[in-house]
Amino acid sequence: MMTIKPNPDSGPAARRAAAYVAVVLGCLAVAPWVDRLGWVGNAYIHTLHEMAAVVLALGVAAISLLRFHSRKSDTFLLIGSAFVGVAVLDAYHAAQAPNLLTTSPPWSWLASRLFLAVFLWWSAPTRRWVPFEARLDQRRVYLLAGAVTLACLAFFTFTPLPSAYFPDFALRRPAELLPAFFFLLAFVRHLRWGRWREWSFEHWLMLALLIGLMGQVAFMPFATRPFDAASEAAHLAKNCSYLFVLAGLLGSMYSLFQQADESAVALARVNAELQAEMDERTHAEAERDQFFDISQEMLCIAGTDGFFRQLNPAWEKILGWTAEEMRSRMSFEFIHPDDWALTRAEGQRLRLGGGSRSFENRYRTKAGDYRWLSWRAVASRERELIYAIARDVEEEKRIAQMKNDFVSVVSHELRTPLTSIRGSLGLIAGGVAGELPEKARALVEIASKSCERLVRLINDILDVEKIESGKMGFYFVPVELAPLLERAVEDNRAYAEGYGVVPRITATAAGARVWGDPDRLLQVMTNLISNAVKFSPRGGMVEIATERGSGDVRISVTDHGRGIQPEFRQRIFERFAQSDSSSTREKGGTGLGLSISRAIIERHHGRIGFTSEPGVATTFYCDLPEWGALADAAAAEAEDRPRILVCEDDRDVARLLGLMLEREGYQVDVAHDAAQTRRLLREGSYAALTLDLLLPDQDGVTLIRELRREEATSRLPIVVVSVRAQEGAAELNGGAVGVVDWLVKPIDENRLMLAVERAVRSSLGERARILHVEDDADLQRVVAAIVDGDAMVERALNLAEARERLARERFDLVILDLALPDGSGLELLPALGSLDPPTPVLIFSAHEVDPTVAGRVAAVLVKSQTSNRELSERIRSALQGSSR
């Protein structure tokens, strides 16, 4: 369609309307004067008028048709064709000028005007048709214009006609009103269209129509003979109308040239900007690829379907597999079986929008052994991609294990003699060997204290080993802080008195409780209080306080010692950290207490820190979530995870299913019969239902039918887990009722997790993925349009392309044509059936298939016999889950 842009130089609409009024009034004012004028011209002057008209008409026709062929538009096609015919008729009229007074009646003038008026009326816009679109067949228009022109010429040449003048009438040439009528209709159409206000060509065309109309109304009807003043005035008005059309076309062409120049400049600027952007992007991509290739870290991009998309060379260097070998297999084929559950759970959290995730697992090398990898991954849900960095930590694991083994062995080996030494010293100090001399008693006390210090050191080292190996046990219960702090103060009172320091609770938060391990929290308080005591001046006081914050409780321990030096603050929570060697000799300690305390507090979802002002005071504090606020936060976090309803009458199996699903990050509710299932579905919202078909109060197949009849559960994704799964699938005709999968007990955990994941994706509105294997690209586009909104259709044009896609990606459905350029689509069925679970297949081909083949696929449709609606319903049914 032609685009019309406003012309900023065309003037305001009021000025144009005034011009139209001026043309009408001017012609009406001149008409009486012309009628009274006795001037009579001659054939020569008349011929000049007509030849000028011919030249102008040919100019209009040439420019109009040029415009039409450069940008198709019915307006310019009709104007150009009309003026070609008018030029011929005007030329004929000019040739007849010498005979107008004798043998030839001047009907050729009327034919020319009527011809032009009808064509201009035809080209004028209406409410239903805007002629600046190319709808007319140009050949038919040319033939029509040529036929009418030749018919006029033949008519005037061979037909005897009466005089065109009627001297007894008030209007001597009344027939002139017929072209005037069509000029008027054309003018009204253009006026109502309204584009004359902004488009200069339309304005000039309106002026031409008005002048042509006035020539037919104010001048020519009053002519009494050829060449008189009224007749020549009408010819002059006709030439002016041609001139106005020509002026409008030239102005429009000039505007188009200007717009073309401006567009060319703008296009050049845009091209330059695009080129610069492309160069910048190409440079950025080259730098990215270079970084990707030279990075020593193992970088990769993977799809949420479990296949790698891109890997850098570091993978082959460390694992031995080429990038192509790793892309051709699912990532789980490389992962140690013991790490499948952890990796799957982390992948589930990534797919559900869990932000950045860190975890470790073991990957199989090409040599057959496994190496530990440390992962940092983030997912793009929109692009269904996971971006990850893996780091080879096998050597770190080995060294850490050697260190832990050494520490564990040495610590345990030291405990046995230390126990004997401490017990013996205690017996000696207790007098079992008789009364000790004063000097001997002092030596025994020194030995006993040193032994106790050594025992604490070994206990701290063992705690560090437990923390690093993840073996430190925690037993969480609601803990009231006030009694815990009182016990900590009493346990450390004797120790504080040895330093001449008094520990005191200065403030408490009444009724404050946390969810924690009381023994581990007491260990933290003991560490903080003993440190404060050691660094307090003799005669000083250690202040212990609790206060509530926004959803948490702060426990603080303050001493008034010399403070912490600025250079030591950054590493104060590191293992074996000591402020200086003199401090070690003076104050003692292992430098492990604060590191252990931080680990314990972090396991309680808390935070530990300190403030220190040298020479004034140092405060160590730990913030712990208050028990009520922690429960609310846990509930809020749980609400963000998909909730699954497990319907299973066997309580042990129900518990097993619940544990499997919770480990994958789902919330789980359990129902043991159909009635409880219906009640829970009415009371809550679930992402999916796992269902046993053998229930104590109702058959599971009947329950499925009932759920499908209720609006609230008509679209609930269901995963059947039952010993009767195959029989139920046959009874309900496979996936026609919206069952995602039919799983036969005993439970295959991998298949169960894949089915539940598909069910959750369906409930969250994520579109399924379909691979359409079809060599007809147009049919592929049609099928994609039919299922638009239900699924995302991806295309493969032949068997080779389909095999490549299926080796790298997982699809929810494959639509398969049988006649492909490089073989039969049936060759894909073994590979699709070997997947776990198998990918559903819908055969959509021009050929019928054997019943044995039809029994292996979800559905078989013949192209020429299948409506769009049937195809859509079959695809939707197969996506919901077919019998496997």
Beta strands, then each sheet from edge to edge (+ up, - down):
strand 1: 298-303
strand 2: 308-311
strand 3: 357-364
strand 4: 370-380
strand 5: 385-392
strand 6: 477-480
strand 7: 502-507
strand 8: 513-516
strand 9: 541-548
strand 10: 552-559
strand 11: 607-613
strand 12: 617-625
strand 13: 643-647
strand 14: 667-671
strand 15: 688-691
strand 16: 718-722
strand 17: 739-744
strand 18: 768-773
strand 19: 791-796
strand 20: 813-816
strand 21: 819-820
strand 22: 823-824
strand 23: 841-845
strand 24: 859-862
sheet 1: 2+ 1- 5+ 4- 3+
sheet 2: 6+ 8-
sheet 3: 7+ 9+ 10- 12+ 11-
sheet 4: 14+ 13+ 15+ 16+ 17+
sheet 5: 19+ 18+ 20+ 23+ 24+
sheet 6: 21+ 22-
end
